[in-house]
Amino acid sequence: MTGFPPSQRLSPADLPRLRELADRCRAEDGLTPFNDQTLALIGQGRAEGVVVPGDDGNDGRNGLDAAAVHADGVWEIAVAPAARRRGLGRRLLNAARRHAPDPCWAHGAHPAARRLAAAPRLA
């Protein structure tokens, strides 16, 4: 995928796929990419984000490859383990920051998040 859909308001209906993505990340990394407050705000319809459907041949209904969630002035980004090492996180971060240039937060010290944070240019 070269481009991303625009950031949109997330709703309680988005929670199952975002939780499933977070569960896959937690199983691989030992940490969840979204904090409890972010998940609560999604459930209240008070967060927005960019979701990247999985390449599952079923329009992503079986899962997400990645998501950037904007809540309380901070972006939290998750990339599914099977979708990593393809530049998806960097492209998603750039798209998110173009929408709202707020800080991004990574839970833990994942090596890919460190590399992304150390990059001289994100855009």
Salt bridges, closest charged atoms under 4 A:
GLU20 OE2 - ARG24 NE 2.83
ASP23 OD1 - ARG26 NH2 2.62
ASP29 OD2 - ARG84 NH2 2.77
ASP29 OD1 - HIS110 NE2 3.41
GLU48 OE2 - HIS70 ND1 3.97
GLU48 OE1 - HIS99 NE2 2.65
ASP65 OD2 - ARG86 NH2 3.87
GLU76 OE2 - HIS107 NE2 2.46
ASP102 OD2 - HIS70 NE2 2.59
